Amino acid sequence: MDPLDTRYAAVSATVSPAVRTRVNYRYWLWLVATWDGVLPLLLWVSPAIIGWLWPNHDALIALSAVFVPIAAFFARVFAGSWHIYGNFCSPAFRQFQFVTFVFGILLMLFLDALILSVHGIIPVGEQLQLVIGLSPLFGIYVLFMLLAMYPGREPIPAGELPGTERIGNWEVRR
């Protein structure tokens, strides 16, 4: 039996229908914003940072255009797989998430490599036009990652359900 099936069965067996669940939207959006918003921006400005730290080392900038997207790809594979495995979705949906995730990070590998490779070739003003022109592909990537990183409905910890009171829009009774 697949370990994902056993983990999902174990979680679903311990969660009775009466237990309230929720989607942790804050965690989900934070995950997508940092890994899929901040990380690409840092990657895309890395040639400028390398050029500032080590001026007149064009070979180092060219090497970074090759190795930085590959390193980011493997970091995304590791972190994304870990998050998909640890979510509260069914095994079938996790497989869908993983396929979506792979398409997304392959698209991002292409975008990272393209944007980093034009650093010394295209003037800075035109690089911004390239990034704006590629923004629809970046939007598709973010959509893929929103689907892939959906955390599922997690049970609410017992410590957050004291007595009978309202938590947000929920009326909780013991």
Backbone bond lengths (Angstrom), bond angles and torsions (degrees), N, CA, C in turn:
res aa  C-N    CA-C-N  psi(-1)  N-CA   C-N-CA  omega(-1)  CA-C   N-CA-C  phi
1 M - - - 1.453 - - 1.520 109.43 -
2 D 1.286 116.30 141.12 1.450 123.06 -179.97 1.525 110.11 -64.65
3 P 1.362 118.58 134.73 1.468 119.57 179.57 1.521 112.93 -59.90
4 L 1.340 118.00 -29.18 1.458 119.53 177.47 1.526 110.31 -66.21
5 D 1.336 116.74 -38.31 1.459 120.12 178.64 1.520 110.97 -63.83
6 T 1.325 117.22 -42.24 1.464 119.92 -178.56 1.522 110.50 -68.66
7 R 1.330 117.83 -39.23 1.464 119.75 179.35 1.521 110.25 -65.19
8 Y 1.328 117.16 -44.03 1.457 120.50 179.66 1.524 110.34 -64.32
9 A 1.337 117.32 -41.21 1.464 120.53 178.60 1.517 110.47 -63.94
10 A 1.342 117.48 -39.05 1.460 120.55 -179.92 1.526 110.57 -65.88
11 V 1.313 117.01 -42.51 1.467 120.09 179.75 1.522 110.30 -67.82
12 S 1.339 117.36 -45.16 1.454 119.32 -177.14 1.516 111.82 -70.06
13 A 1.346 118.10 -25.65 1.461 120.17 177.98 1.522 111.25 -73.47
14 T 1.332 117.53 -30.32 1.460 120.28 -178.72 1.524 112.05 -85.83
15 V 1.295 117.81 -14.73 1.463 121.40 -178.90 1.522 108.32 -101.81
16 S 1.311 115.78 109.03 1.459 118.95 178.79 1.527 109.10 -80.65
17 P 1.326 117.63 161.68 1.467 119.47 -179.54 1.526 113.37 -59.72
18 A 1.348 117.29 -23.01 1.459 120.08 -178.31 1.526 112.25 -78.42
19 V 1.325 117.37 -17.16 1.458 120.77 -179.31 1.517 108.55 -75.82
20 R 1.316 115.48 132.46 1.459 120.68 179.98 1.516 110.24 -77.81
21 T 1.302 114.93 144.49 1.457 120.99 176.80 1.517 108.80 -125.95
22 R 1.315 114.56 165.15 1.458 119.79 178.69 1.510 109.80 -152.15
23 V 1.307 114.93 159.28 1.461 121.64 171.05 1.523 106.62 -96.94
24 N 1.300 115.77 126.97 1.458 120.63 -179.64 1.530 108.40 -84.18
25 Y 1.336 115.20 83.22 1.465 121.06 -175.69 1.526 112.10 -63.64
26 R 1.320 117.11 -36.74 1.465 120.47 -178.28 1.533 110.24 -62.22
27 Y 1.328 116.09 -45.97 1.465 120.55 178.80 1.528 110.68 -63.73
28 W 1.331 116.00 -44.56 1.464 121.46 -177.78 1.526 111.08 -60.72
29 L 1.325 117.26 -49.47 1.458 120.81 -178.54 1.528 111.78 -69.63
30 W 1.331 117.18 -35.74 1.457 120.50 176.93 1.525 110.42 -63.84
31 L 1.320 116.13 -41.77 1.457 121.52 178.69 1.527 111.08 -60.66
32 V 1.308 117.01 -47.67 1.468 120.96 -178.91 1.532 110.51 -69.14
33 A 1.336 117.22 -40.61 1.467 119.62 -178.11 1.527 111.91 -65.29
34 T 1.330 118.21 -38.62 1.460 119.60 -177.40 1.518 112.00 -79.44
35 W 1.336 117.48 -50.75 1.464 119.87 -177.25 1.523 112.05 -72.87
36 D 1.313 118.09 -29.69 1.456 120.66 -172.15 1.524 112.76 -114.85
37 G 1.301 118.14 2.94 1.451 122.16 176.79 1.514 110.87 -122.05
38 V 1.320 116.48 -57.27 1.458 121.21 -176.05 1.532 110.92 -74.10
39 L 1.334 117.54 -45.18 1.464 120.12 -178.32 1.533 112.90 -59.21
40 P 1.348 119.23 -47.30 1.474 117.22 176.90 1.524 113.51 -61.22
41 L 1.317 117.55 -37.99 1.472 119.12 178.09 1.521 111.46 -62.48
42 L 1.341 116.27 -41.56 1.464 119.26 177.39 1.527 111.30 -64.48
43 L 1.323 116.23 -39.26 1.467 119.42 178.04 1.522 111.02 -64.14
44 W 1.315 116.05 -42.89 1.463 120.22 -174.84 1.523 112.66 -69.78
45 V 1.332 117.80 -26.59 1.470 119.34 177.37 1.529 111.87 -95.12
46 S 1.327 117.67 -0.12 1.470 119.97 -178.19 1.535 113.08 -60.36
47 P 1.352 121.33 -37.01 1.472 117.84 175.97 1.526 112.69 -61.97
48 A 1.313 117.30 -37.41 1.465 119.90 178.41 1.529 110.59 -67.09
49 I 1.324 116.00 -38.57 1.471 119.80 178.58 1.523 110.09 -66.94
50 I 1.335 117.08 -43.46 1.470 120.56 178.16 1.533 110.13 -63.11
51 G 1.340 116.51 -41.88 1.461 119.97 177.84 1.514 112.88 -64.31
52 W 1.326 117.64 -31.34 1.456 121.81 178.74 1.534 110.36 -75.63
53 L 1.348 116.30 -40.81 1.460 119.90 -178.83 1.529 112.15 -74.12
54 W 1.336 117.40 -40.29 1.457 122.82 -178.28 1.523 109.15 -127.01
55 P 1.333 117.67 81.05 1.470 119.16 -179.29 1.531 111.04 -65.00
56 N 1.313 114.77 150.92 1.470 123.26 178.30 1.529 113.33 63.77
57 H 1.316 117.11 28.68 1.466 121.70 174.31 1.531 108.33 -119.02
58 D 1.320 115.08 69.16 1.463 120.28 -178.14 1.522 112.04 -64.42
59 A 1.332 117.16 -30.05 1.469 120.11 179.12 1.528 110.55 -65.44
60 L 1.321 116.85 -35.54 1.462 120.62 178.41 1.527 110.73 -67.31
61 I 1.316 116.46 -38.64 1.470 120.68 177.15 1.524 109.90 -66.68
62 A 1.328 116.87 -40.52 1.472 120.19 178.35 1.529 110.77 -65.46
63 L 1.314 117.86 -40.48 1.465 120.54 176.86 1.519 111.50 -64.69
64 S 1.326 115.99 -37.68 1.474 118.64 178.85 1.520 111.05 -66.16
65 A 1.335 117.37 -30.73 1.466 120.18 178.11 1.523 111.34 -66.59
66 V 1.328 116.60 -23.07 1.466 120.51 177.94 1.532 110.83 -91.18
67 F 1.326 116.83 -49.13 1.459 120.26 -169.61 1.532 114.58 -85.24
68 V 1.315 118.01 -30.59 1.470 119.99 -179.25 1.535 111.74 -64.48
69 P 1.345 120.77 -46.37 1.477 118.96 177.05 1.530 113.21 -62.95
70 I 1.325 117.01 -35.35 1.465 119.86 179.07 1.525 110.54 -68.19
71 A 1.332 116.77 -43.81 1.464 120.05 177.93 1.528 110.68 -63.81
72 A 1.325 116.87 -40.72 1.467 120.01 177.86 1.525 110.90 -64.88
73 F 1.329 117.45 -37.07 1.462 121.67 177.67 1.527 110.42 -59.29
74 F 1.344 117.08 -48.83 1.458 119.71 -178.85 1.524 112.12 -69.04
75 A 1.326 117.60 -33.96 1.470 119.75 175.01 1.528 110.17 -64.07
76 R 1.330 116.92 -40.99 1.468 120.37 177.79 1.530 111.36 -66.00
77 V 1.335 117.09 -40.65 1.471 120.39 178.26 1.520 109.81 -59.41
78 F 1.321 116.98 -47.90 1.462 120.93 -178.16 1.532 111.13 -63.60
79 A 1.315 116.64 -52.46 1.468 120.09 -176.39 1.526 111.54 -67.62
80 G 1.312 117.91 -42.53 1.462 120.80 -178.82 1.515 112.61 -65.85
81 S 1.330 116.85 -41.98 1.469 120.22 177.72 1.523 110.49 -62.46
82 W 1.323 116.05 -40.40 1.460 120.67 178.95 1.531 110.78 -62.70
83 H 1.318 117.41 -42.85 1.468 120.66 179.76 1.523 111.65 -69.36
84 I 1.320 117.78 -39.93 1.462 120.04 179.35 1.525 110.07 -65.68
85 Y 1.320 117.24 -41.73 1.460 120.22 179.76 1.529 111.63 -64.94
86 G 1.332 117.01 -31.54 1.460 120.61 -175.45 1.516 115.16 -92.12
87 N 1.334 118.32 7.19 1.464 117.94 -177.42 1.524 111.64 -87.40
88 F 1.313 116.91 179.04 1.463 123.12 -175.64 1.522 111.80 -106.50
89 C 1.316 117.12 40.08 1.463 121.95 179.60 1.527 110.01 -104.89
90 S 1.316 115.25 163.86 1.464 120.03 178.50 1.525 109.61 -69.77
91 P 1.332 117.92 158.98 1.470 120.20 179.08 1.531 113.17 -59.29
92 A 1.317 117.11 -37.71 1.468 119.03 179.61 1.526 110.63 -65.14
93 F 1.333 117.60 -41.18 1.461 120.38 178.79 1.523 110.65 -69.62
94 R 1.336 117.60 -32.95 1.461 119.97 176.14 1.519 111.21 -63.55
95 Q 1.319 116.47 -38.02 1.463 118.77 177.04 1.528 110.57 -64.59
96 F 1.331 116.54 -42.09 1.470 120.23 175.10 1.522 109.94 -60.27
97 Q 1.337 117.02 -43.27 1.457 120.78 179.62 1.527 110.68 -61.59
98 F 1.326 116.94 -41.08 1.456 119.60 -178.05 1.532 111.25 -66.78
99 V 1.331 116.97 -41.30 1.475 120.18 177.61 1.531 109.90 -63.25
100 T 1.320 116.86 -44.54 1.468 121.64 177.09 1.524 110.51 -60.70
101 F 1.316 115.65 -42.01 1.457 122.10 179.55 1.534 111.06 -61.53
102 V 1.333 117.01 -44.80 1.464 120.77 -179.59 1.531 110.77 -63.26
103 F 1.339 117.26 -44.90 1.466 119.45 177.05 1.530 110.43 -60.37
104 G 1.321 116.68 -41.43 1.458 120.57 -179.21 1.515 112.89 -64.39
105 I 1.335 117.63 -45.76 1.462 117.88 -176.97 1.530 111.55 -74.64
106 L 1.322 117.96 -26.65 1.467 118.75 172.94 1.527 110.87 -67.50
107 L 1.337 116.38 -40.13 1.464 120.37 175.11 1.522 110.34 -62.03
108 M 1.320 116.69 -41.84 1.459 119.93 -179.11 1.526 111.41 -70.00
109 L 1.328 118.07 -33.19 1.463 120.95 175.02 1.527 109.76 -60.92
110 F 1.326 116.56 -42.94 1.466 121.28 176.68 1.530 111.10 -61.86
111 L 1.337 116.41 -47.01 1.466 119.73 -178.91 1.524 111.52 -64.41
112 D 1.343 116.78 -44.30 1.468 120.06 178.91 1.526 110.88 -59.93
113 A 1.325 116.09 -47.46 1.469 119.77 -178.13 1.524 111.05 -63.69
114 L 1.326 117.32 -41.00 1.460 120.86 -179.59 1.525 111.23 -65.05
115 I 1.306 116.63 -47.61 1.469 120.03 -176.99 1.524 110.98 -67.69
116 L 1.335 117.95 -39.43 1.463 119.81 179.91 1.526 112.33 -73.24
117 S 1.317 117.11 -29.48 1.473 118.88 -177.21 1.524 113.24 -75.09
118 V 1.303 118.98 -20.43 1.470 120.73 -178.83 1.521 112.57 -91.35
119 H 1.333 117.43 7.63 1.464 119.96 -173.90 1.523 113.28 -57.19
120 G 1.299 119.39 -49.44 1.454 120.51 -177.40 1.514 113.46 -92.28
121 I 1.324 117.66 -6.12 1.464 121.12 -173.65 1.525 111.33 -93.47
122 I 1.307 116.77 -45.01 1.467 122.42 -176.08 1.531 108.39 -102.24
123 P 1.329 118.65 136.32 1.471 120.34 176.48 1.532 111.62 -58.92
124 V 1.314 115.37 156.04 1.460 121.40 -173.83 1.520 112.42 -56.78
125 G 1.309 119.00 -42.57 1.465 121.22 -179.78 1.520 112.61 -61.63
126 E 1.323 116.22 -36.60 1.462 119.91 179.01 1.523 112.23 -79.00
127 Q 1.334 117.45 -22.47 1.461 120.02 175.01 1.522 110.42 -64.46
128 L 1.326 116.13 -38.06 1.461 119.91 177.53 1.520 110.25 -63.50
129 Q 1.342 117.17 -38.63 1.464 119.96 176.34 1.526 111.04 -63.57
130 L 1.331 117.20 -36.95 1.465 120.74 177.06 1.524 110.89 -63.77
131 V 1.314 116.23 -44.78 1.468 120.26 179.58 1.529 110.22 -62.76
132 I 1.319 117.06 -41.64 1.471 120.30 178.13 1.527 109.97 -65.67
133 G 1.321 117.03 -39.09 1.456 120.50 178.03 1.519 113.01 -65.84
134 L 1.325 116.52 -30.68 1.467 120.51 179.53 1.526 112.73 -89.24
135 S 1.325 118.09 -0.85 1.466 120.39 -177.21 1.529 113.91 -60.91
136 P 1.348 121.58 -31.69 1.470 118.14 174.22 1.535 112.78 -61.72
137 L 1.343 116.31 -37.54 1.465 118.84 176.38 1.528 110.89 -66.64
138 F 1.341 116.07 -36.57 1.462 119.47 176.61 1.530 110.00 -65.63
139 G 1.317 117.45 -37.98 1.472 120.85 176.17 1.513 111.88 -62.55
140 I 1.338 117.01 -39.66 1.470 120.56 176.44 1.527 109.48 -64.38
141 Y 1.320 116.79 -40.34 1.469 120.91 177.57 1.529 110.91 -60.40
142 V 1.324 117.18 -45.80 1.473 120.48 179.94 1.525 110.33 -63.33
143 L 1.317 117.71 -39.31 1.461 120.69 176.46 1.525 110.84 -61.57
144 F 1.333 117.32 -44.71 1.466 120.69 175.56 1.526 111.06 -57.28
145 M 1.322 116.41 -43.23 1.461 119.75 -177.09 1.530 112.00 -71.46
146 L 1.338 117.08 -33.39 1.469 118.72 175.36 1.525 110.63 -62.31
147 L 1.323 116.75 -40.14 1.468 119.98 176.94 1.522 111.25 -69.72
148 A 1.324 116.25 -43.15 1.461 120.19 -175.62 1.522 112.94 -69.86
149 M 1.319 117.81 -31.64 1.465 120.66 -175.44 1.531 113.70 -98.74
150 Y 1.332 117.22 10.98 1.468 119.70 176.64 1.526 109.01 -57.44
151 P 1.337 118.69 123.13 1.465 119.98 -172.75 1.526 114.80 -82.40
152 G 1.306 118.97 -10.89 1.466 120.38 -176.81 1.524 111.29 83.36
153 R 1.325 114.32 179.46 1.462 120.07 -179.20 1.522 108.90 -95.40
154 E 1.321 115.10 112.60 1.459 120.33 -178.48 1.522 110.31 -94.49
155 P 1.340 117.63 147.84 1.463 119.19 175.81 1.527 110.16 -67.16
156 I 1.307 115.74 143.64 1.462 120.25 178.48 1.520 107.80 -78.09
157 P 1.325 118.63 129.15 1.464 120.74 179.51 1.523 111.46 -58.44
158 A 1.324 116.08 144.54 1.462 121.14 -177.01 1.524 111.76 -59.86
159 G 1.309 117.47 -30.26 1.464 121.00 179.90 1.516 113.09 -66.71
160 E 1.308 117.48 -18.66 1.461 120.87 179.43 1.520 112.14 -95.15
161 L 1.334 118.05 5.59 1.462 122.26 -179.18 1.528 111.07 -121.53
162 P 1.319 119.31 61.71 1.461 119.82 -179.23 1.531 112.02 -78.85
163 G 1.325 117.17 132.85 1.463 123.34 173.89 1.513 114.07 48.35
164 T 1.310 115.23 -143.14 1.460 121.37 176.47 1.513 107.52 -115.79
165 E 1.292 115.33 113.50 1.456 120.12 179.58 1.518 108.41 -157.90
166 R 1.307 114.64 176.96 1.463 118.79 178.15 1.520 108.47 -100.75
167 I 1.314 114.30 131.46 1.455 120.96 173.06 1.525 105.25 -120.01
168 G 1.305 115.97 108.21 1.457 119.52 -174.90 1.529 109.43 63.23
169 N 1.309 116.86 -122.45 1.462 121.36 178.47 1.512 112.42 -97.20
170 W 1.315 118.92 7.04 1.453 122.06 -175.80 1.517 110.83 -102.06
171 E 1.308 115.73 138.79 1.455 120.94 170.02 1.515 106.24 -99.87
172 V 1.307 115.60 119.32 1.456 121.14 -175.26 1.512 108.80 -106.62
173 R 1.321 116.77 127.96 1.470 122.61 177.76 1.515 109.11 -122.62
174 R 1.310 115.16 144.76 1.481 120.11 175.42 1.481 109.93 -103.89
